[in-house]
Amino acid sequence: MPIIRIGEEIFEDYPTFVRGIVIARNVNNAGHSPQLEALVAEAIEKASSNAVDVKTDPRTVPWLEAHRTFGSNPNKFPPAHCALQKRIKKPGTRLPFISKVVTIMNLNSIRDVIPVGGDDLDRAGERLELRYAKGDETFTPLGQPEILEHPEPGEVIYVAADTGDIMCRRWNWRNGHNTRITEETKTVVMNIDGLGEDSETRAIATRDRVAKMFQDFCDAEVIVTLLSSSRNTYC
């Protein structure tokens, strides 16, 4: 089982933050799912007809403020769920079907206007941390395996503790290439992050739907948990 830890300093600075976690094993991520593709198309249509203003919506504003607090410009480096809402505003927008797991991730983020991100746990290793960066950690952006970056000291990063390889920069801005989910992925750790009003209720609701979809569409065995200021480590 992995050891997943959120630094206590994160909760000190962002006391409403919670992370819902789904660990899925024996995942069948191969092939196409017309049903999932139809569900995400329906979610996009509903979202585009009732577009979210990320600058004022209570589900996005806390994240914009959090990014500014740790020194990241959310206009230049938007939280992923904010960027996704902007992307689907235009009627008729479609997202490419990459895989079942990626579609589950996008679908739930769109539906609930919440950050949902996942990694291949076999690639990531057994010790994962969400914490402030020291600056010596390394990051290879998704789809750009030739690039190697370092985070800004004090940036919130999600990192494989044993290697210093960053799985996501700027908390929930951009995923790393090395722990990307592919059709061959068999073990997934998926994070559903809540911040602000009703953060725990919202994160748990999305987490549980994600877990059910892993079972229904990927034949996976799932474990769910929640990290918060009262429990910052899962093992």
ZAVEXVEX-978615 format. One record per residue (C-alpha): residue in one letter; x, y, z; residue number from 1. Coordinates in Angstrom, 3 decimals, decimal comma, m for minus. Layout:
BEGIN
 res       c1       c2       c3   n
   a        X        Y        Z NUM
...
! end
This chain:
BEGIN
 res       c1       c2       c3   n
   m    0,000    0,000    0,000   1
   p    1,242    3,518   m0,685   2
   i    2,054    6,056    1,975   3
   i    0,391    9,356    1,055   4
   r    1,174   12,448    3,104   5
   i    0,083   16,068    3,006   6
   g    2,422   18,477    4,752   7
   e    1,003   19,945    7,941   8
   e    2,032   23,393    6,718   9
   i   m0,441   23,063    3,839  10
   f   m3,303   22,668    6,300  11
   e   m1,966   25,504    8,452  12
   d   m2,133   27,837    5,463  13
   y   m5,297   26,367    3,880  14
   p   m7,406   24,982    6,759  15
   t  m10,448   24,112    4,604  16
   f   m8,394   21,918    2,275  17
   v   m9,263   18,229    2,006  18
   r   m8,079   15,549   m0,416  19
   g  m10,382   12,687   m1,342  20
   i   m8,366    9,728   m2,594  21
   v   m9,302    6,733   m4,723  22
   i   m6,770    3,918   m5,088  23
   a   m7,794    1,594   m7,900  24
   r   m6,067   m1,720   m8,577  25
   n   m6,329   m4,269  m11,396  26
   v   m7,600   m1,471  m13,623  27
   n   m8,706   m2,319  m17,154  28
   n   m7,943    0,941  m18,949  29
   a   m7,734   m0,485  m22,458  30
   g  m10,174    0,196  m25,230  31
   h  m12,980    2,622  m25,837  32
   s  m16,186    3,191  m23,860  33
   p  m19,053    4,702  m25,853  34
   q  m21,029    5,085  m22,620  35
   l  m18,306    7,117  m20,930  36
   e  m17,842    9,190  m24,064  37
   a  m21,577    9,930  m24,100  38
   l  m21,553   10,862  m20,409  39
   v  m18,713   13,343  m20,810  40
   a  m20,367   14,851  m23,904  41
   e  m23,555   15,323  m21,876  42
   a  m21,594   16,939  m19,027  43
   i  m19,893   19,319  m21,452  44
   e  m23,213   20,300  m23,030  45
   k  m24,733   21,078  m19,615  46
   a  m21,657   23,014  m18,533  47
   s  m21,489   25,095  m21,716  48
   s  m25,174   26,025  m21,431  49
   n  m24,635   27,212  m17,856  50
   a  m21,066   28,444  m18,053  51
   v  m19,061   28,923  m14,872  52
   d  m17,437   32,295  m14,277  53
   v  m14,211   31,107  m12,677  54
   k  m13,488   34,592  m11,328  55
   t  m16,619   34,638   m9,161  56
   d  m17,784   31,045   m8,641  57
   p  m17,300   29,787   m5,039  58
   r  m15,972   26,475   m6,405  59
   t  m13,088   28,210   m8,192  60
   v  m12,354   31,452   m6,335  61
   p  m10,681   29,735   m3,335  62
   w   m8,270   28,039   m5,725  63
   l   m7,375   31,276   m7,481  64
   e   m6,701   32,844   m4,102  65
   a   m4,654   29,845   m2,950  66
   h   m2,450   30,003   m6,046  67
   r   m1,783   33,681   m5,462  68
   t   m0,949   32,973   m1,830  69
   f    1,890   30,586   m2,678  70
   g    3,151   32,894   m5,413  71
   s    1,654   31,447   m8,594  72
   n   m0,254   33,579  m11,087  73
   p   m3,551   31,728  m11,766  74
   n   m4,111   33,716  m14,941  75
   k   m0,871   32,345  m16,380  76
   f   m0,949   28,978  m14,615  77
   p   m4,647   28,258  m13,972  78
   p   m5,792   25,398  m11,750  79
   a   m6,677   22,509  m14,056  80
   h  m10,403   22,496  m13,285  81
   c  m10,589   26,241  m14,028  82
   a   m8,794   25,765  m17,338  83
   l  m11,163   22,902  m18,161  84
   q  m14,243   25,047  m17,474  85
   k  m12,910   27,756  m19,763  86
   r  m12,151   25,182  m22,446  87
   i  m15,693   23,808  m22,565  88
   k  m17,538   27,140  m22,538  89
   k  m17,957   27,173  m26,294  90
   p  m21,032   25,188  m27,447  91
   g  m20,117   22,083  m29,393  92
   t  m16,789   21,582  m27,637  93
   r  m15,616   17,979  m27,461  94
   l  m12,766   16,386  m25,553  95
   p  m10,720   13,643  m27,220  96
   f  m11,225   10,185  m25,741  97
   i   m7,756    9,341  m24,409  98
   s   m8,650    6,443  m22,138  99
   k  m11,355    5,346  m19,739 100
   v   m9,474    6,577  m16,659 101
   v   m8,709    9,993  m18,153 102
   t  m12,352   10,321  m19,213 103
   i  m13,532    9,470  m15,686 104
   m  m11,184   12,155  m14,377 105
   n  m12,376   14,835  m16,809 106
   l  m16,040   13,917  m16,498 107
   n  m16,109   14,307  m12,729 108
   s  m14,075   17,499  m12,776 109
   i  m16,515   19,032  m15,262 110
   r  m19,622   17,859  m13,425 111
   d  m18,587   19,093   m9,998 112
   v  m16,225   21,970  m10,905 113
   i  m13,544   20,401   m8,728 114
   p   m9,896   19,419   m9,240 115
   v   m9,586   15,725  m10,133 116
   g   m6,183   14,331  m11,053 117
   g   m4,650   10,890  m11,320 118
   d   m1,321    9,103  m11,608 119
   d   m0,011    5,649  m12,371 120
   l    0,872    4,408   m8,900 121
   d    3,278    1,753  m10,201 122
   r    5,301    4,499  m11,868 123
   a    5,071    6,900   m8,930 124
   g    6,333    4,607   m6,188 125
   e    5,078    4,003   m2,684 126
   r    5,621    7,387   m0,982 127
   l    3,683   10,378   m2,273 128
   e    3,643   13,872   m0,795 129
   l    1,781   17,121   m1,296 130
   r    4,025   19,823    0,155 131
   y    5,940   23,004   m0,474 132
   a    8,840   22,646   m2,898 133
   k   12,444   23,001   m1,861 134
   g   13,436   23,814   m5,450 135
   d   15,665   20,839   m6,195 136
   e   12,838   18,529   m7,228 137
   t   12,456   17,700  m10,931 138
   f    9,491   17,932  m13,290 139
   t    8,965   16,617  m16,804 140
   p    5,800   18,158  m18,296 141
   l    3,146   15,821  m19,664 142
   g    3,825   15,113  m23,323 143
   q    7,291   16,698  m23,220 144
   p    9,690   13,954  m22,079 145
   e   12,718   15,905  m23,297 146
   i   12,165   18,771  m20,827 147
   l   13,388   18,866  m17,241 148
   e   12,285   21,694  m14,938 149
   h   12,647   22,647  m11,295 150
   p    9,852   24,203   m9,230 151
   e   10,056   27,529   m7,486 152
   p   10,913   27,153   m3,785 153
   g    7,653   27,422   m1,852 154
   e    5,515   26,217   m4,740 155
   v    2,911   23,611   m3,790 156
   i    3,888   20,336   m5,475 157
   y    2,680   16,739   m5,534 158
   v    5,823   14,648   m5,593 159
   a    7,126   11,079   m5,494 160
   a    9,077   11,303   m2,266 161
   d   11,659    8,628   m3,080 162
   t   12,799   10,203   m6,354 163
   g   11,880   13,885   m6,112 164
   d    9,940   13,498   m9,372 165
   i    7,000   15,919   m9,412 166
   m    3,663   14,436  m10,431 167
   c    1,871   17,796  m10,501 168
   r    3,197   21,355  m10,354 169
   r    1,516   24,352   m8,761 170
   w   m0,792   22,106   m6,713 171
   n   m3,175   21,245   m9,563 172
   w   m1,885   23,079  m12,614 173
   r   m0,032   20,558  m14,759 174
   n    0,644   16,836  m14,554 175
   g    4,019   15,210  m15,028 176
   h    4,965   12,897  m17,869 177
   n    6,636   10,137  m15,890 178
   t    3,551    9,082  m13,901 179
   r    1,057    9,632  m16,717 180
   i   m1,872    7,262  m17,102 181
   t   m1,771    5,063  m20,202 182
   e   m3,894    2,201  m21,515 183
   e   m1,402   m0,161  m19,845 184
   t   m1,870    1,419  m16,402 185
   k   m3,049   m1,123  m13,837 186
   t   m2,917    0,834  m10,569 187
   v   m4,182    4,400  m10,211 188
   v   m4,208    6,909   m7,400 189
   m   m6,759    9,628   m8,087 190
   n   m7,089   12,800   m6,023 191
   i  m10,214   14,904   m5,601 192
   d   m9,357   18,192   m3,909 193
   g  m11,742   20,378   m1,956 194
   l  m11,087   23,924   m0,812 195
   g  m13,422   26,536    0,605 196
   e  m17,048   26,231    1,635 197
   d  m18,408   22,655    1,955 198
   s  m15,039   21,328    0,777 199
   e  m15,305   17,983    2,557 200
   t  m18,882   17,265    1,465 201
   r  m18,103   18,102   m2,148 202
   a  m14,833   16,156   m2,276 203
   i  m16,405   13,032   m0,752 204
   a  m19,347   13,087   m3,171 205
   t  m17,036   13,307   m6,183 206
   r  m14,620   10,758   m4,734 207
   d  m17,349    8,177   m4,277 208
   r  m18,669    8,651   m7,810 209
   v  m15,135    8,271   m9,172 210
   a  m14,709    5,043   m7,196 211
   k  m17,991    3,651   m8,544 212
   m  m16,972    4,487  m12,118 213
   f  m13,659    2,676  m11,664 214
   q  m15,642   m0,395  m10,650 215
   d  m18,263   m0,092  m13,372 216
   f  m16,080    0,860  m16,341 217
   c  m12,622   m0,486  m15,450 218
   d  m13,469   m3,597  m13,377 219
   a  m11,177   m2,212  m10,676 220
   e  m10,828   m2,942   m6,983 221
   v  m11,015    0,349   m5,108 222
   i  m10,070    1,826   m1,758 223
   v  m11,235    5,310   m0,752 224
   t   m9,929    7,598    1,950 225
   l   m9,817   11,264    2,919 226
   l   m6,931   13,409    4,144 227
   s   m7,577   16,599    6,071 228
   s   m6,201   18,691    8,916 229
   s   m7,272   15,970   11,352 230
   r   m5,519   13,193    9,402 231
   n   m2,703   14,167    7,080 232
   t   m1,261   10,727    6,247 233
   y   m2,620    7,553    4,665 234
   c   m0,711    4,296    4,952 235
! end
